[in-house]
Structures are given as structure tokens and as C-alpha cells.
Amino acid sequence: MKTEQQAFANRLRSLFNIESYLLPELTLAQQHAFIFDPTRYFIHACDEQADAIWREISKRQVTNTEPANITEHSRKFSQTNCSE
């Protein structure tokens, strides 16, 4: 299970990996400002802009059920013969 610290660090990493085109709520100038300094932009954003950024951060978070599904898929994949 992730600690709160790990979850926070994960969200910060996600913040820095958002492409500006995924934020249509921001004008082009705002998108440039976001890319230049995502943390500062997010902290000072209005509610609508912050919600859009948070939406993209949330999309990148893995839920507790996903790792099990990924592991199951990996196990099944490794059992197939890919050399044929």
C-alpha cells in the first residue's frame, strides 16, 4: 500500500507530465504559463483551471485494483508463446 508521501509525490510527478493540449480550459498563454511552472500555476489557478489540472492528475493515478489486473495480465501474457 502506498504511503501518503508516495501518493503526494506521484501526484506531483503527474502534474509535471501534463501536456498543455490536454487543458482546453486554458488559453494558449495560460497553457504556456502552466508548462513553464506547473506547480506555481496550479497553486494560483482559479477553480475552473485547477479542476481541469486536477482532472488530468487524477487520470494518471493507479487505483488499488489496477495493479492486480496488470499483474494478472502480465502473468497470462508471459504464458503465451510469442516466438511462433
Secondary structure, 3 states (H helix, E strand, C coil): CCCHHHHHHHHHHHHHCCCHHHCCCCCHHHHHHHHHCHHHHHHHCCHHHHHHHHHHHHHCCCCCHHHHHHHHHHHHHHHCCCCC
